[in-house]
Amino acid sequence: MDDFSSLVLPALGAWSLLFATLWISGILLSRATLGAAMAPPSPQGGTAIGLSATLRRLYRAVNVASAAFFYASLPLVALLVVGLGGAIVWGFIAIGHIPLKLVLLVIVVTCVTMFALFKGIWAAFASGDDEDPGKFLVIEQHPKLAMTLHEVASEIGTRAVQRVFLVPGAELAVFERGGLIQKLRGGGERCLILGAALLDVLTVRQLKSVLAHEYGHFQNADTAGGTLTLAVRRSLMHTIVALAKGNAAAWYNPAWWFVRGYYKVYLRISQGASRLQEVLADRWAITAYGSSTFEEAFVAVLRASARFDARAKVLVCAAIEHQVPIHNFFRQDVELSSASLEADVKEALGMPAGEFDSHPSPEQRVAWARMLKQVGRAGESLSLRSCGVNEHDLSWLLLEGRTALELEMTDVICSNVAVNVGVHIPRETETARAS
């Protein structure tokens, strides 16, 4: 027993010290990032230099150490759970009294926990859900969009996205598909989520600025290096869900205490790193397309989101309450209050950022753009002009078959309402057939 204590207690103490060190490091780095964010980014492209470079290296080191700590801890937690469960059962055997229900509970909790921990480890190396997040657009069928995507990629110095998915809302984001090893090697499939609600608000140049920000994440290896972060988060969530579904998420299960506590620690570390990544991605967009374009595009995205939400509220409520059919969500006549929309945009701009937020506050990002006073090194696209599109046109001109795409996105909205609310929204074609 003494030999066991002399080995276990120092190891447990060292483990606890390392855990506390990571937690404190996450707090300090998160605050340092928020402090550094108050200074304007360097105009020298999107490359991290100065304090940003130091923070980036520190975050990378802490992130790798945190991931290694987590995966190294899982086998130790598994041994602790098995050892504790075995000790309880052996104790009952030793005293000559075996309460069957309690022993069965110990065995079930132990088995469920082992399964959950294994599932968490497996989730790190799985490629994830490859279900398309929206309507897959064949880029070759939209040559002006393809031209834009490649021009922005060339401006940022990275390779273009390979797949584009159209969704109804005001989202625009990039991600990579593939397994952990594939993405860490830079071989993941690059994908873009493009929101239809943005296309009749953003001009072509504003869209390019937003795309430059997203491509900045590729250039800074955020989507590849961030794969490790996503792998840890995926492992944590799979473990937590498996424990909860197996009724093993209880105070007496040490694995439950570990994953809950570590999730909070890792969230603080990874979200601080995410804020730094957003600052550096903004830097690419500002340098390439100018401070004023960045600010205009940033506000336009907020306005598009507010417009989409307001339009959805009016149209969906009218369809549900009064059976008013929706024929084209994006062009159907809707009375929206301009004052209310601008109030929503102003509120969104004034939202503060906390230590657990993945992005800096909107006001900070706009302030950086203004302080840089960049005119943008990218000129107008001669290739697009030859196709009859200039930089001040709305972005819908980059896609072919606008009406058909809008109708498909309207179908998606109605399907989402049916799934999430359980209400079937009438479409104009259905009403016409019924009459």
C-alpha positions in Angstrom: 0.0 0.0 0.0 2.9 2.4 0.9 4.6 1.6 -2.5 1.3 2.3 -4.3 0.8 5.6 -2.5 4.4 6.6 -3.1 3.9 6.2 -6.9 0.3 7.4 -7.3 0.3 10.5 -5.1 3.3 12.2 -6.7 2.0 11.3 -10.2 -1.5 12.7 -9.3 0.2 15.8 -7.9 2.3 16.4 -11.1 -0.8 15.8 -13.2 -2.8 18.4 -11.2 0.1 20.9 -11.4 0.3 20.5 -15.2 -3.5 20.9 -15.4 -3.4 24.1 -13.3 -0.5 25.4 -15.4 -2.5 24.9 -18.7 -5.5 26.6 -17.1 -3.6 29.6 -15.9 -1.8 29.8 -19.3 -5.1 29.9 -21.0 -6.3 32.8 -18.9 -3.1 34.8 -19.3 -2.9 34.3 -23.1 -6.6 35.1 -23.5 -6.2 38.4 -21.7 -3.0 39.1 -23.6 -4.8 38.6 -26.9 -7.6 41.0 -25.9 -4.9 43.5 -24.8 -2.9 43.2 -28.1 -6.1 43.6 -30.0 -6.3 47.2 -28.9 -3.3 48.0 -31.0 -3.6 48.3 -34.8 -2.4 45.3 -36.8 0.8 45.8 -38.9 0.2 46.8 -42.5 2.6 44.2 -43.7 0.1 41.8 -45.1 -1.5 39.2 -43.0 1.8 37.7 -41.7 2.0 37.6 -37.9 4.8 39.8 -36.7 5.7 41.5 -33.4 3.5 40.7 -30.5 1.0 38.8 -32.7 3.8 36.5 -33.8 4.8 35.9 -30.2 1.3 35.2 -29.1 0.8 32.9 -32.1 3.8 30.8 -31.2 2.8 30.7 -27.6 -0.7 29.7 -28.4 0.6 27.0 -30.8 2.8 25.6 -28.1 0.1 25.7 -25.4 -2.4 24.3 -27.8 -0.2 21.3 -28.7 0.7 20.8 -25.0 -3.0 20.9 -24.1 -4.0 18.4 -26.7 -1.1 16.1 -25.7 -2.2 16.4 -22.1 -5.8 15.6 -22.9 -5.0 12.5 -25.0 -2.3 11.3 -22.5 -4.8 11.7 -19.7 -7.5 9.5 -21.3 -5.7 6.2 -20.6 -4.9 7.4 -17.1 -8.5 8.3 -16.5 -9.5 4.9 -17.9 -7.1 3.1 -15.5 -8.5 5.2 -12.6 -12.1 4.3 -13.5 -11.3 0.6 -13.9 -9.2 0.5 -10.8 -11.8 2.3 -8.8 -14.6 0.0 -10.1 -12.5 -3.1 -9.5 -11.6 -1.9 -5.9 -15.3 -1.4 -5.1 -16.2 -4.9 -6.3 -13.2 -6.5 -4.6 -14.1 -4.7 -1.4 -17.6 -6.2 -1.4 -16.1 -9.6 -2.1 -13.6 -9.2 0.8 -16.3 -8.3 3.4 -18.4 -11.2 2.2 -21.4 -9.2 1.1 -22.2 -8.5 -2.5 -25.1 -6.0 -3.2 -26.0 -7.1 -6.7 -27.6 -3.9 -7.8 -24.7 -1.7 -6.7 -22.1 -4.0 -8.2 -24.1 -4.1 -11.4 -24.2 -0.3 -11.4 -20.4 -0.1 -10.9 -19.8 -2.6 -13.8 -22.2 -0.7 -16.1 -20.7 2.7 -15.3 -17.2 1.3 -15.8 -18.1 -0.2 -19.2 -19.9 2.9 -20.4 -17.1 5.1 -19.4 -14.5 2.9 -21.2 -16.7 3.0 -24.3 -17.0 6.8 -24.1 -13.3 7.3 -23.7 -12.6 5.0 -26.6 -15.2 6.9 -28.7 -13.5 10.2 -27.8 -10.1 9.0 -29.0 -11.6 7.5 -32.2 -13.4 10.8 -32.9 -10.0 12.6 -33.2 -9.0 10.6 -36.2 -12.3 10.4 -37.9 -13.0 12.6 -40.9 -16.2 13.9 -39.3 -19.6 14.4 -40.9 -19.1 14.8 -44.6 -22.8 15.7 -45.2 -23.0 18.7 -47.5 -23.8 21.8 -45.5 -25.9 23.3 -48.4 -26.6 23.0 -52.1 -23.4 22.0 -53.9 -22.6 24.4 -56.7 -20.6 23.1 -59.6 -18.1 25.9 -59.9 -17.6 25.3 -63.7 -21.3 26.2 -64.2 -20.6 29.6 -62.6 -17.5 30.9 -64.4 -17.7 34.5 -62.9 -17.8 33.1 -59.4 -14.9 30.7 -60.2 -12.9 33.6 -61.6 -13.5 35.6 -58.4 -12.6 32.8 -56.1 -9.3 32.2 -58.0 -8.5 36.0 -58.1 -8.9 36.4 -54.4 -6.8 33.3 -53.7 -4.1 34.6 -56.0 -4.2 37.9 -54.2 -3.7 36.3 -50.8 -1.2 33.8 -52.1 -3.0 30.5 -51.4 -5.0 27.9 -53.4 -8.7 28.4 -54.0 -11.6 26.5 -52.6 -12.5 23.3 -54.4 -16.2 23.1 -53.4 -18.9 25.8 -52.8 -22.1 25.2 -50.9 -25.0 27.7 -51.2 -27.1 28.2 -48.0 -30.1 30.5 -47.5 -28.7 32.7 -44.7 -26.0 35.4 -44.4 -23.1 32.9 -43.6 -19.8 32.9 -45.3 -17.1 30.5 -44.0 -14.4 28.1 -45.1 -13.6 24.7 -43.8 -11.6 21.6 -44.8 -12.7 18.1 -45.2 -10.6 15.0 -44.6 -9.1 13.1 -41.7 -6.8 14.6 -39.0 -3.5 13.5 -40.6 -4.7 14.5 -44.1 -5.5 18.1 -43.0 -2.4 18.5 -40.9 -0.4 17.7 -44.1 -2.3 20.4 -46.0 -4.2 17.9 -48.2 -7.7 18.6 -47.0 -10.4 19.5 -49.4 -11.1 23.2 -49.2 -14.8 24.2 -49.0 -16.7 27.4 -48.9 -20.2 28.1 -47.4 -21.8 31.0 -49.3 -25.0 32.6 -48.0 -27.6 33.6 -50.5 -28.8 36.4 -48.3 -25.4 38.1 -48.7 -25.5 38.2 -52.5 -28.0 41.0 -52.9 -26.3 43.1 -50.2 -22.6 42.7 -50.9 -21.0 44.3 -53.9 -18.4 42.2 -55.8 -15.5 44.1 -54.2 -17.1 43.8 -50.7 -17.5 40.0 -51.3 -13.9 39.8 -52.3 -12.9 41.5 -49.0 -14.9 38.9 -47.0 -13.4 36.1 -49.1 -9.9 37.5 -48.5 -10.5 37.2 -44.8 -11.5 33.6 -45.2 -8.6 32.8 -47.5 -6.4 34.5 -44.9 -7.4 31.6 -42.6 -6.0 29.2 -45.2 -2.8 31.2 -45.7 -2.2 31.4 -41.9 -2.9 27.6 -41.7 -5.8 28.2 -39.3 -8.0 25.5 -40.9 -5.1 23.0 -40.9 -3.4 23.9 -37.6 -6.8 24.4 -36.1 -7.6 20.8 -37.0 -5.9 19.8 -33.8 -8.2 22.1 -31.8 -11.2 20.7 -33.6 -10.0 17.2 -33.0 -9.8 17.8 -29.2 -13.2 19.5 -29.1 -14.7 16.7 -31.1 -13.2 14.1 -28.7 -14.5 16.0 -25.7 -18.0 16.3 -27.1 -18.2 12.7 -28.2 -17.0 11.6 -24.8 -19.5 13.9 -23.0 -22.4 12.8 -25.1 -21.5 9.1 -24.7 -21.3 9.4 -20.9 -24.6 11.3 -20.8 -26.4 8.8 -23.1 -25.1 5.9 -21.0 -26.2 7.5 -17.7 -22.6 7.7 -16.6 -22.5 11.5 -16.3 -22.6 11.5 -12.5 -20.7 13.0 -9.6 -19.2 9.6 -8.7 -17.6 9.1 -12.1 -14.1 10.6 -12.2 -14.1 10.6 -16.0 -17.2 12.9 -16.0 -15.4 15.3 -13.7 -12.3 15.3 -15.9 -14.1 15.9 -19.3 -16.3 18.6 -17.8 -13.4 20.5 -16.2 -11.1 20.0 -19.2 -13.7 21.3 -21.6 -13.8 24.6 -19.7 -10.0 24.9 -19.6 -9.6 24.0 -23.3 -12.4 26.3 -24.4 -10.6 29.3 -22.8 -7.3 28.3 -24.5 -8.7 27.6 -28.0 -11.1 30.6 -28.1 -8.3 33.0 -27.3 -6.3 31.5 -30.2 -9.4 31.9 -32.4 -9.6 35.6 -31.7 -5.9 36.0 -32.7 -6.6 34.1 -35.9 -9.5 36.5 -36.7 -7.2 39.5 -36.2 -4.6 38.2 -38.6 -7.3 37.1 -41.2 -8.7 40.7 -41.0 -5.2 42.0 -41.8 -5.1 40.1 -45.1 -8.5 41.5 -46.2 -7.7 45.1 -45.1 -4.3 45.0 -46.9 -5.7 43.5 -50.1 -8.9 45.4 -50.5 -8.6 48.4 -48.3 -9.8 49.7 -44.9 -13.0 51.3 -46.2 -14.0 48.2 -48.2 -13.4 46.0 -45.2 -15.6 48.2 -43.0 -18.4 48.5 -45.6 -18.4 44.7 -46.1 -18.3 44.0 -42.4 -21.4 46.2 -41.8 -23.1 44.9 -44.9 -22.8 41.3 -43.6 -24.4 42.4 -40.3 -27.2 44.2 -42.3 -27.7 41.1 -44.5 -28.1 39.0 -41.4 -30.6 41.5 -39.8 -32.6 41.7 -43.1 -32.7 37.9 -43.4 -34.0 37.4 -39.8 -36.6 40.2 -40.2 -37.8 38.8 -43.5 -38.0 35.3 -42.1 -40.0 36.5 -39.1 -42.6 38.3 -41.3 -42.9 35.6 -44.1 -42.8 32.6 -41.9 -45.3 34.0 -39.4 -47.7 35.0 -42.2 -47.4 31.5 -43.7 -48.0 29.8 -40.4 -50.8 32.1 -39.0 -52.6 33.1 -42.2 -51.5 30.4 -44.7 -49.9 33.1 -46.9 -47.8 31.1 -49.4 -44.1 31.8 -49.9 -43.1 31.7 -53.6 -39.6 33.4 -53.5 -38.3 34.2 -50.0 -35.7 36.6 -51.3 -37.9 38.7 -53.6 -41.4 38.5 -52.1 -42.7 41.9 -51.1 -42.2 42.4 -47.3 -42.5 45.7 -45.4 -39.4 46.0 -43.2 -38.7 49.0 -41.0 -35.4 50.6 -42.0 -35.1 52.2 -38.6 -35.5 48.8 -36.9 -32.9 47.2 -39.2 -30.4 49.9 -38.6 -31.0 49.6 -34.8 -30.3 45.8 -35.1 -27.1 46.6 -37.0 -26.0 49.2 -34.4 -26.7 46.7 -31.6 -24.7 44.0 -33.4 -21.8 46.4 -33.9 -21.9 47.3 -30.2 -21.8 43.7 -28.9 -18.8 43.3 -26.5 -16.4 40.4 -26.6 -15.8 38.2 -23.6 -12.9 35.9 -22.8 -14.8 32.9 -24.1 -15.8 34.5 -27.5 -14.1 33.2 -30.6 -14.1 36.6 -32.3 -13.0 40.1 -31.2 -15.8 42.6 -30.8 -17.2 44.1 -34.0 -16.2 47.6 -32.8 -12.6 46.5 -32.4 -12.4 45.0 -35.8 -13.9 48.2 -37.5 -11.5 50.4 -35.4 -8.5 48.4 -36.6 -9.5 48.8 -40.2 -9.9 52.6 -39.8 -6.5 52.9 -38.0 -4.7 51.2 -40.8 -6.0 53.6 -43.5 -5.2 51.1 -46.3 -6.4 51.8 -49.8 -5.9 48.1 -50.9 -3.4 46.8 -53.3 -5.9 44.8 -55.4 -7.2 46.6 -58.4 -10.4 46.1 -60.4 -10.7 42.7 -62.1 -10.3 43.2 -65.9 -11.5 39.6 -66.4 -14.8 40.3 -64.7 -15.2 43.6 -66.6 -14.8 41.7 -69.8 -17.8 39.6 -68.6 -19.9 42.6 -68.0 -19.4 42.7 -64.2 -17.7 45.6 -62.3 -16.7 45.8 -58.7 -19.7 47.8 -57.6 -22.3 45.4 -58.9 -24.2 43.1 -56.5 -22.6 39.7 -56.0 -25.6 37.8 -57.5 -24.2 38.7 -60.9 -21.4 36.2 -60.2 -23.9 33.2 -60.2 -25.9 31.8 -63.1 -29.6 31.1 -62.8 -30.4 33.4 -59.8 -34.1 32.7 -59.8 -33.8 28.9 -59.8 -31.2 29.1 -56.9 -33.5 31.5 -54.9 -36.4 29.0 -55.3 -34.2 26.1 -54.1 -33.1 28.1 -51.1 -36.7 29.0 -50.4 -37.4 25.2 -50.4 -34.6 24.7 -47.9 -36.1 27.4 -45.6 -39.5 25.8 -45.7 -38.1 22.4 -45.1 -36.1 23.7 -42.1 -39.3 25.2 -40.6 -41.1 21.9 -41.2 -38.3 20.0 -39.4 -37.7 22.4 -36.5 -41.2 23.7 -35.9 -43.3 21.0 -37.3 -45.3 23.3 -39.6 -45.8 22.9 -43.3 -45.5 26.2 -45.1 -47.6 26.5 -48.2 -45.9 27.4 -51.5 -47.5 29.4 -54.3 -47.3 26.4 -56.7 -49.1 24.2 -54.2 -51.9 26.9 -53.7 -52.3 27.2 -57.5 -52.7 23.4 -57.9 -55.2 23.3 -55.1 -57.3 25.9 -56.7 
